[in-house]
Amino acid sequence: MPQEISITDDDILYAEKILLNGSNFDDERRLFIKDLGTLDLQAVHGSGKTTVLLAKLLILERKLPLDNGCGILVISHTNAAVDEIKIRIQKYCPKLFSYPNFIGTIQSFVDGFLAIPYYAQWKKHKPVRIDNDIFNEQFNHKYPIKYRSGLEHRFGNRYSSFIEEFTIVDQTISHFYTKEPIIIPNLGVTTPTYVNLVKTKKELLNTGILNFNDAYTFAKSYLEKHPQLKNLLQRRFSYVFIDEMQDMDIHQYNILENIFYDNANSKSRYQRIGDKNQAIFNGDIRFHNIWVDRTKLLTLNGSHRLSANISDLVNCFALHRPDGFNVIGLNRCNIKLYILKYSNETIKNVIPEFINLIKRIKDQNIDFANIIKEKNDNGKYKYPIKVIAWNTIWKTEEDNNDVDKIRLADYIDFSSQIHKINIDYPNLKSYLVFYDRKKHTLNVIRTSILNALLRILRLENSTDSKSRNYTRNTLINKIKEYSEVNNIQFQEQFSLNLYNWSIDIVKGRTSTVLENIKTYIPTFLKVFNTQIVNSKNFIESEDLGEVIDLETETPNTIKDEDVEIEISNVHASKGQTHSATLYLESYYYRSYESERLSPQFLGNPIVVNNNLGVRIKESARMAYVGLSRPTHLLCIAIHEDRFNRLFGELNNQNDKWEIINVQ
Ligand SMILES: Nc1ncnc2c1ncn2[C@@H]1O[C@H](COP(=O)(O)OP(=O)(O)OP(=O)(O)O)[C@@H](O)[C@H]1O
């Protein structure tokens, strides 16, 4: 059994002083902080679940070292979440952040404690790399292109995930974790495509070029072959805390469960913390059924972040609604909820109107005026003002005139916001690596790829007299014309490629994209009656040379007098606390959040049953996360057509909402 530790009121007072700016933990939160047994904590948005975990860790630091060399394990999903823990408490916790304790991502835990030792035992050397990018680059390099094109054709968008999700079990292509055979339609196991797939994967495994999923394959095998390992890990880590549990994928969930719960036989105390309603990363609708609550389930219900107005609204979007579900907004701010009603003509005035509103409210509300100014030790705003949207995918030039597919880019003229990006990099790869990573839209990547294609055209100086003078727009027009003249779907495929490449780069699959673009270039050049001659070095060279590091450039912000706002997407705002948030409705799969969720905006809690569509569920989760960020001011931008059609019953006589017509 782990060493018994008791947490006193004095310990809690110590944590409050560091974390709470004069406030206190109430009984519900003290109950969790004091409890070191195996349990789940389901905590609603803004209830302070990160804060109570930090309190517990600050207190445990005072009790370290544990007896018998045992340690504490803290796991989160992303590096950003781990960094957040470090930023907030590392300076108070020198012991917690060193051996035998471990604080890191689920991937770093699995790599370090399971996959690498097992691989080293098997091969007598450590893996060369565990990294999707390098794996994909090497895979595409080794797997003959003639077979790859056939597979890409079969899998379409899913090709990259397929390459990362398979392993070899007895010469059979199988799922990396379940080890079940993967049936590839119309592909026999004796075909060269299949045989070479097996051969290439084996070669990479033997050399030690692994992807992230391979680490789970090895981890699982290690645990199966050495059952005593589980015991060793349980002894090593007496207390295990998993933050943002709802974001774990099923294989991550299972491996943790197997080691640290061990069918209730574990020596470790295992605490899982999260909010099922905020699962927007794994995108897995089944996840609600995967995370099975522990017998001991603690909850944090009140939201310290939200006011009653905001909380009452956000409650309506919660898909996971245990009996009596109701998030109480504990923040006493009484600012109304705002709708900014815009038209096609006034859409670009939505953000300026939001800025005006902030200025007005700050003149009337001293608390708001103070909170928007507050800064952290690192000089950044503690509670930033943000504009967020779900669909931040850049429109292609072709659908620019389609006013009914509104996305983030329609609300703001990015060309005036984005600083000059170098458009003359030394080689194709640089265009894929040095796009502006601070921007959360795909547009910057798409633009960078188009710039690279223009550069190739310039280098080729083809017989098409315009080649040297194309701009991104005229290039797209030329492709459109080519499709029409030849009566083929070239333009559609070109747009789809740009979209898929941009998405894959965001996901870190730069090497795969580079290979895909290289393969596509001859087809692209045919449009201009030319082929690769002068651009060969530009396409092949991979030396990134001395290029400015765009990571250090300023993020996407707009400053108007003393109001600074940041533009971002809903995913990136996860876990954040804003002082004011403007949520821009956006088009996704044939409709808008304001359409799919209009009953919820009007105050009706969502009813979860088997008839509830997948897109409605997705939209509800997105709205739940996005709308639950601000402490004070929540604005939602809705088009007047949708407002008039669906929100007619809201008007300014309402004591909760205020509707502003954007002029
Ligand atoms: N006990 C408390 N008293 C007062 N304020 C608190 C308390 N706990 C947390 N807060 C404040 O409430 C806000 C939200 O806290 P925190 O980020 O820990 O919540 P969370 O549950 O992790 O949020 P989410 O899951 O929605 O991202 C922060 O500004 C935090 O400082």
The ligand as an SDF file (V2000), in Angstrom:
LIG
                    3D

 31 33  0  0  0  0  0  0  0  0999 V2000
  -11.4900   28.2420   -5.6310 N   0  0  0  0  0  0  0  0  0  0  0  0
  -11.4220   29.2610   -6.4690 C   0  0  0  0  0  0  0  0  0  0  0  0
  -11.8010   30.4830   -6.1110 N   0  0  0  0  0  0  0  0  0  0  0  0
  -11.7550   31.5190   -6.9660 C   0  0  0  0  0  0  0  0  0  0  0  0
  -11.3370   31.4280   -8.2190 N   0  0  0  0  0  0  0  0  0  0  0  0
  -10.9420   30.2340   -8.6590 C   0  0  0  0  0  0  0  0  0  0  0  0
  -10.9670   29.0830   -7.8290 C   0  0  0  0  0  0  0  0  0  0  0  0
  -10.5330   28.0180   -8.5480 N   0  0  0  0  0  0  0  0  0  0  0  0
  -10.2590   28.5010   -9.7740 C   0  0  0  0  0  0  0  0  0  0  0  0
  -10.4920   29.8190   -9.8380 N   0  0  0  0  0  0  0  0  0  0  0  0
  -10.3280   30.6680  -11.0300 C   0  0  0  0  0  0  0  0  0  0  0  0
  -11.3120   30.2410  -12.0030 O   0  0  0  0  0  0  0  0  0  0  0  0
  -10.7570   30.2430  -13.3260 C   0  0  0  0  0  0  0  0  0  0  0  0
  -10.8470   28.8500  -13.9360 C   0  0  0  0  0  0  0  0  0  0  0  0
   -9.9750   27.9620  -13.2430 O   0  0  0  0  0  0  0  0  0  0  0  0
   -9.3150   26.6910  -13.9490 P   0  0  0  0  0  0  0  0  0  0  0  0
   -8.6570   27.0850  -15.2220 O   0  0  0  0  0  0  0  0  0  0  0  0
   -8.5290   25.9480  -12.9110 O   0  0  0  0  0  0  0  0  0  0  0  0
  -10.6410   25.8740  -14.2980 O   0  0  0  0  0  0  0  0  0  0  0  0
  -10.8150   24.5550  -15.1670 P   0  0  0  0  0  0  0  0  0  0  0  0
  -11.9020   23.7770  -14.5180 O   0  0  0  0  0  0  0  0  0  0  0  0
   -9.5100   23.8590  -15.3280 O   0  0  0  0  0  0  0  0  0  0  0  0
  -11.3170   25.2040  -16.5290 O   0  0  0  0  0  0  0  0  0  0  0  0
  -11.6590   24.5990  -17.9850 P   0  0  0  0  0  0  0  0  0  0  0  0
  -11.7540   23.1270  -17.8670 O   0  0  0  0  0  0  0  0  0  0  0  0
  -12.9720   25.2180  -18.3650 O   0  0  0  0  0  0  0  0  0  0  0  0
  -10.5830   25.0850  -18.8850 O   0  0  0  0  0  0  0  0  0  0  0  0
   -9.3340   30.7420  -13.1760 C   0  0  0  0  0  0  0  0  0  0  0  0
   -9.3330   32.1080  -13.4530 O   0  0  0  0  0  0  0  0  0  0  0  0
   -8.9880   30.4540  -11.7070 C   0  0  0  0  0  0  0  0  0  0  0  0
   -8.0020   31.3270  -11.1980 O   0  0  0  0  0  0  0  0  0  0  0  0
  1  2  1  0
  2  3  1  0
  2  7  2  0
  3  4  2  0
  4  5  1  0
  5  6  2  0
  6  7  1  0
  6 10  1  0
  7  8  1  0
  8  9  2  0
  9 10  1  0
 10 11  1  0
 11 12  1  0
 11 30  1  0
 12 13  1  0
 13 14  1  0
 13 28  1  0
 14 15  1  0
 15 16  1  0
 16 17  2  0
 16 18  1  0
 16 19  1  0
 19 20  1  0
 20 21  2  0
 20 22  1  0
 20 23  1  0
 23 24  1  0
 24 25  2  0
 24 26  1  0
 24 27  1  0
 28 29  1  0
 28 30  1  0
 30 31  1  0
M  END
$$$$
